[in-house]
Structure formats: C-alpha cells, structure tokens
Amino acid sequence: MTFSIEYNRMALIAAVFTLCLASSYGYAFGGRQQCGRSMASTRIVGGQAAQWLAWPWMGFIEYNMTHPTKGLYIGICSGSLISDQWVLTAAHCTEKIMDGYKIIGINVTFGDYDFRITEGTEVTRFVNQYYLDSFNGTSFKNDLALYKLTEPLDLQGQHSYLQPICMPPRTLNLAPGTMVEATGWGYTSDTSGPPDTLNQIALPVVNNPVCKRRWDYLFDASGQLCAGYQEAGHNICHGDSGGPLNYQLANGAWVVYGLTSFTSGDGCATYDSPSVFTKVAPYISWIERVTGLKFN
C-alpha cells in the first residue's frame, strides 16, 4: 500500500464531503448524525473494562510493519473517529517506530469490544493517507496525526451504531482536579500484553506546575496537559497511545479534550508520574484545514 504523507500545508487529493453544522460543538451528516453521544451508559492500568459500544468513536489501530531480517511485526495504537472518513490519533504511532522497521499498511477497526469473540459490529477500514503537523520526535511536541480512511463509514445506515466524537470548544481549559476519561486498548500492566477488551479509566487533570516539575522541557502547557494520580497503579500504558482523553460537556456531549502521548519510561502507572496528553483545542484550525470539516 502506498501512503501519502504531508506536513503543515497540504492539498487534499480526494474530494471532501460536504457537511452541515449541527449541535454546539459538532456537525451532522445529512442533518442527522451528531457527535459525542454514547450509545450505552457510561482496563487501562487501574481502570476497568468499558461497556460494549460505550465509546462508539473508538478505533483500534494496527500497524503492519516489516524488517529486512526480523520479518513482520504488528504494532498497536488507539484513535478517535471524528467524521465518517477521518481518525485522530498520535503522531508518534507512525513516526517513532522501532529501528529498522517500515510500515507497509495501517488499518483501523471500529465497533469492536472483545477480541475473543465476534460481536457483529466490527468494521475495518484501511488508511491510505496520514497527515502530521510538524511533529517533534524528541520533545513530542505536536503529537497528533490525522488518518484518512480509504472508504467512508455509513454512519446513518449500516454503521449507525458508530459515532464521531466532538471537538472541544476552542477555549476549553479544564481546572486541575477535573475528571476526564482515558480509553484505549493498551496493556493493563508493563508485562501483561494487550487486553481482550476496550478499557477506560477516570483520571484527574493535573496542574501545570506539577506537570512541569515532573517532565521539565518535555512539557509545554500551550499544547499539552497532564492527568493522573500521584499514587502508583492508575494510568495509561503501551497501546493506549493516540487514544482520546474524553470529557463530557454539560449538554451531555463527549469531546476529545486530549490525545494520549507519553508516560514514564520507568514503567506504566509509576508513583508521582502523571501522563502527558496532547491538547486538541489548539489544533482545531489545523484539523479543519486538513479535513475540510468545520467545527463550531
């Protein structure tokens, strides 16, 4: 598969779908499809298994890679559906792969919950283009990416049980202690391997001075935030990268407040080590330019 990778100023190759605005922070396809509405009531480290279709925008991303001497390898990340054909995830999932490996294909599966069984709601799409916004692999600045699916999902028909997550209000800045929900298919411990089910965990937003003290030059409050507990045992882990940090607005809609970026290299859920997430709001204009979508 051939990928088209473009930075900052890019010309979209395929035609952009026409969308009309809907609710306060979302949009609609044909005036109907809203965003950020969970289809169900609402195991990351220290977290719990999510309910089936509780997070209908969640995508499980597989990176098919090859190495000249070691053969094939599959890497995993998490991502969020933001329209019928676009997925938001972390840039480091494609740019920080293991030495010597080359990505030969990316596919995203939606509507999955338990990998041990077939629920009948699973739908997989391949990625043929991805876009980065000047990602810095040393500092992890601008750690977000957009994937364009080869074929749009039918969100008003066959795939109506899926739904995009909303963009956050551009001025949204959550106070320390505000609870947010991280979701993903990451490991449940450093040695456990990927889980069988989608997991979720509630984390408090951490104030910027505490985050700066822990991460020093790696933390930039203009484009990043921290969330997590001081005590060990409750955090994100490998495979959660790119997954959304979900926040529910007063009107009931869920927004993608952040994207899972990185946590301690000493292990998952270590003491006094809040995880770092990419803030989404500062990048909404970039997302609009790339996708052709418009968000209120």
Summary of the structure (lengths in Angstrom):
residues: 296
radius of gyration: 17.7
end to end distance: 35.0
largest distance: 53.4
contacts: 1018
relative contact order: 0.21
helix: 9%
strand: 34%
